[in-house]
Amino acid sequence: MTAIILVAGVARRLAPLTDRTHKALLPVGGRPVLARMLAALDSVGVEETLLVVGHCAEQVRALAGERVGAMTIRYLHNPEYPRGSVLSLLAARDHLREPVLVMDADVLFPREFLRRLLAAPAPSALLLDRGFQDSGEEVKVYTRGDRVIALGKKVVPDAWDGVGEGVGFFKCEAAAGPPLVRHLARVAEDSHGLGEWEDAIHRLAADQPIGWVDVTGLPWTEIDFVEDLRHAETEVLRHVVRLDGA
């Protein structure tokens, strides 16, 4: 299994902290968020991680190096990194021919997330947390039975069984790779390059089975704002450390 981590964006909402530092390199508990993510991937047996880089790319390379434990680290530069994340995943299109984990780089989470996602019977699946409060910033994942039927910040289907906040992690089977690439290209064209990669997953869910994995009750946070960074440091980290033992 290969992981693709999207670590290219500028993260203007965290400025000025991110003016000269990538937000995935901001420390939580004295350790960069990306370093924690890479260690988690290595711990569950992921053999290779591809980092799609852009903003502060050399800092990311300096942190991650060429190997973390037994896991090989590779890099792909997205020259259009100031635009939408759809372009970062589209840049990695050649790697979507095999099973992959697609991951946002700004999430503090316990390793149980990865264990559950990798062990899920569905070949393609998303993580979701049903215990969220809708502020309008969350990517919401709507489900019917064992399938994802829609996702997005503003998307609302006609009917659904359940809804949760998407964590930003997607297990993608090899068969779903080619149609995902087509949807990424269409989203990039329709949005003039400003769309998000989740917009393509929303389209993919209409013609490919995508399962879902519940992580409700486990500690995690996405880091988009200064308040999120403070919450990660003061609240979430201690619970993650308790679960991971490190």
C-alpha positions as CSV (number, residue, x, y, z in Angstrom):
1,M,0.0,0.0,0.0
2,T,1.2,3.5,-0.9
3,A,0.1,6.7,0.8
4,I,-0.3,10.0,-1.0
5,I,-0.1,12.9,1.4
6,L,-1.2,16.3,0.0
7,V,1.2,18.7,1.6
8,A,1.4,21.5,-1.0
9,G,-1.1,24.2,-0.1
10,V,-0.3,27.6,1.3
11,A,-2.8,27.6,4.3
12,R,-3.6,31.3,4.2
13,R,-6.1,30.9,7.1
14,L,-3.2,30.2,9.4
15,A,-1.1,33.2,8.4
16,P,1.3,34.6,9.5
17,L,2.3,31.2,11.1
18,T,2.4,29.7,7.6
19,D,3.9,32.5,5.7
20,R,7.3,30.8,5.8
21,T,6.4,27.4,7.2
22,H,4.1,24.8,5.9
23,K,1.2,24.2,8.3
24,A,2.0,20.4,8.4
25,L,5.3,21.4,9.9
26,L,3.8,23.4,12.8
27,P,4.6,21.6,16.1
28,V,2.0,20.0,18.3
29,G,3.6,18.8,21.6
30,G,7.0,19.8,20.2
31,R,6.7,17.5,17.1
32,P,5.5,18.5,13.6
33,V,2.1,17.2,12.6
34,L,3.6,15.6,9.4
35,A,6.2,13.8,11.5
36,R,3.5,12.2,13.6
37,M,1.6,11.2,10.4
38,L,4.6,9.6,8.8
39,A,5.4,7.6,11.9
40,A,1.7,6.4,12.1
41,L,1.9,5.2,8.5
42,D,5.1,3.3,9.1
43,S,3.6,1.7,12.2
44,V,0.8,0.2,10.2
45,G,3.0,-1.3,7.5
46,V,2.7,1.3,4.7
47,E,5.7,0.7,2.5
48,E,5.9,3.9,0.6
49,T,4.6,7.5,1.0
50,L,4.4,10.0,-1.8
51,L,4.4,13.6,-0.6
52,V,2.9,16.1,-3.1
53,V,4.8,19.3,-2.2
54,G,4.6,22.9,-3.1
55,H,4.7,25.6,-0.4
56,C,7.9,25.4,1.7
57,A,8.8,22.2,-0.2
58,E,12.4,22.2,0.9
59,Q,11.4,22.3,4.5
60,V,9.1,19.4,4.0
61,R,11.9,17.4,2.3
62,A,14.3,18.3,5.1
63,L,11.8,16.9,7.7
64,A,10.7,13.8,5.9
65,G,14.0,12.8,4.2
66,E,14.1,9.6,2.2
67,R,12.9,7.1,4.7
68,V,10.9,6.9,7.9
69,G,11.5,3.6,9.6
70,A,10.9,0.9,7.0
71,M,8.9,3.3,4.8
72,T,10.3,4.9,1.7
73,I,9.5,8.6,1.1
74,R,9.1,10.0,-2.4
75,Y,8.2,13.5,-3.6
76,L,6.2,15.1,-6.4
77,H,6.2,18.8,-6.9
78,N,2.9,20.6,-7.8
79,P,3.9,23.9,-9.4
80,E,0.2,25.1,-9.1
81,Y,0.2,24.6,-5.4
82,P,-1.4,28.0,-4.6
83,R,-4.6,26.9,-6.2
84,G,-7.0,24.0,-5.2
85,S,-6.0,20.7,-3.8
86,V,-7.6,19.0,-6.8
87,L,-4.5,19.9,-8.7
88,S,-2.2,18.3,-6.1
89,L,-4.0,14.9,-6.4
90,L,-4.3,15.2,-10.1
91,A,-0.5,15.7,-10.3
92,A,-0.2,12.3,-8.7
93,R,-2.5,10.6,-11.3
94,D,0.1,8.1,-12.3
95,H,0.1,6.7,-8.8
96,L,-3.6,6.1,-8.8
97,R,-3.2,2.9,-10.8
98,E,-2.6,0.9,-7.6
99,P,-4.3,0.8,-4.2
100,V,-3.5,4.0,-2.3
101,L,-4.4,6.0,0.8
102,V,-5.0,9.7,0.0
103,M,-4.5,11.9,3.0
104,D,-4.6,15.6,3.9
105,A,-1.5,16.6,5.8
106,D,-3.1,18.7,8.5
107,V,-4.8,16.1,10.7
108,L,-3.8,15.1,14.2
109,F,-5.2,11.6,14.7
110,P,-4.5,8.2,16.5
111,R,-3.1,5.3,14.6
112,E,-6.4,3.5,15.1
113,F,-7.7,5.6,12.2
114,L,-5.3,3.9,9.8
115,R,-5.9,0.4,11.2
116,R,-9.6,0.7,10.8
117,L,-9.4,2.1,7.3
118,L,-6.9,-0.5,6.1
119,A,-8.9,-3.3,7.7
120,A,-12.3,-2.1,6.3
121,P,-13.9,-4.8,4.0
122,A,-14.8,-2.1,1.4
123,P,-11.9,-1.8,-1.2
124,S,-12.6,2.0,-1.3
125,A,-13.7,3.8,1.8
126,L,-13.7,7.1,3.7
127,L,-13.4,7.8,7.4
128,L,-16.2,9.8,9.0
129,D,-17.0,11.1,12.5
130,R,-20.7,11.3,13.3
131,G,-20.1,13.4,16.5
132,F,-19.4,16.7,14.7
133,Q,-21.0,20.2,15.0
134,D,-21.7,21.7,11.6
135,S,-20.1,25.1,11.4
136,G,-20.1,25.2,7.6
137,E,-16.4,24.4,7.3
138,E,-16.7,20.7,7.6
139,V,-16.7,18.3,4.6
140,K,-19.8,16.3,5.4
141,V,-20.0,12.6,4.3
142,Y,-23.6,11.3,3.7
143,T,-24.3,7.6,3.8
144,R,-27.0,5.2,2.8
145,G,-26.5,1.7,4.1
146,D,-22.9,0.7,3.7
147,R,-22.2,3.3,0.9
148,V,-21.2,6.9,0.7
149,I,-23.7,8.7,-1.5
150,A,-22.4,12.3,-1.3
151,L,-19.8,14.5,0.3
152,G,-19.0,18.2,0.5
153,K,-19.3,21.4,2.5
154,K,-22.5,22.5,0.8
155,V,-23.8,19.3,-0.8
156,V,-27.0,17.9,0.7
157,P,-28.6,14.8,-1.0
158,D,-32.4,14.3,-1.1
159,A,-32.3,11.4,1.4
160,W,-29.6,9.7,3.6
161,D,-29.3,7.3,6.5
162,G,-26.4,9.0,8.3
163,V,-24.0,11.9,8.0
164,G,-20.6,12.6,9.6
165,E,-17.6,14.9,9.1
166,G,-15.0,13.6,6.7
167,V,-11.5,13.2,8.2
168,G,-9.7,13.7,4.9
169,F,-8.5,10.2,4.5
170,F,-9.6,8.0,1.5
171,K,-8.6,4.4,0.7
172,C,-8.9,4.0,-3.0
173,E,-8.8,0.6,-4.8
174,A,-6.9,0.2,-8.1
175,A,-10.2,-0.2,-10.1
176,A,-11.4,3.2,-8.8
177,G,-8.2,5.0,-9.8
178,P,-8.9,5.6,-13.5
179,P,-12.5,7.0,-13.0
180,L,-11.1,9.1,-10.1
181,V,-8.5,10.7,-12.4
182,R,-11.3,11.5,-14.9
183,H,-13.3,13.2,-12.1
184,L,-10.3,15.1,-10.8
185,A,-9.7,16.4,-14.3
186,R,-13.3,17.5,-14.7
187,V,-13.3,19.2,-11.3
188,A,-10.1,21.0,-12.2
189,E,-11.6,22.2,-15.4
190,D,-15.0,23.2,-14.0
191,S,-13.4,25.1,-11.1
192,H,-10.6,26.6,-13.0
193,G,-8.2,24.7,-10.8
194,L,-9.7,26.0,-7.5
195,G,-11.6,22.9,-6.5
196,E,-10.8,20.4,-3.8
197,W,-10.0,16.8,-4.2
198,E,-13.0,15.8,-2.2
199,D,-15.2,17.3,-5.0
200,A,-13.9,14.5,-7.2
201,I,-14.7,11.9,-4.6
202,H,-18.3,13.2,-4.5
203,R,-18.6,12.6,-8.2
204,L,-16.9,9.2,-7.9
205,A,-19.4,8.1,-5.3
206,A,-22.2,8.3,-8.0
207,D,-20.7,5.5,-10.1
208,Q,-18.3,3.6,-7.8
209,P,-19.0,1.9,-4.5
210,I,-17.3,3.8,-1.7
211,G,-17.7,2.4,1.8
212,W,-17.4,4.3,5.1
213,V,-15.6,3.7,8.4
214,D,-16.9,5.2,11.6
215,V,-14.3,6.8,14.0
216,T,-16.8,8.6,16.2
217,G,-15.5,9.0,19.7
218,L,-11.8,8.9,18.8
219,P,-9.7,12.0,19.2
220,W,-8.7,14.0,16.2
221,T,-8.7,17.4,14.7
222,E,-8.0,19.1,11.4
223,I,-5.8,22.1,11.7
224,D,-7.2,25.0,9.6
225,F,-7.2,27.9,12.0
226,V,-5.1,29.1,15.0
227,E,-7.9,27.9,17.3
228,D,-7.5,24.4,15.8
229,L,-3.8,24.4,16.5
230,R,-4.5,25.5,20.1
231,H,-7.2,22.7,20.5
232,A,-4.7,20.1,19.1
233,E,-2.1,21.1,21.6
234,T,-4.2,21.5,24.7
235,E,-6.9,18.9,24.2
236,V,-6.5,16.4,21.4
237,L,-2.9,15.5,21.7
238,R,-3.0,13.9,25.2
239,H,-5.8,11.6,24.1
240,V,-3.9,10.6,20.9
241,V,-0.8,9.9,22.9
242,R,-2.8,7.8,25.4
243,L,-4.1,5.6,22.6
244,D,-0.9,5.4,20.6
245,G,1.4,5.0,23.6
246,A,3.8,7.6,22.1
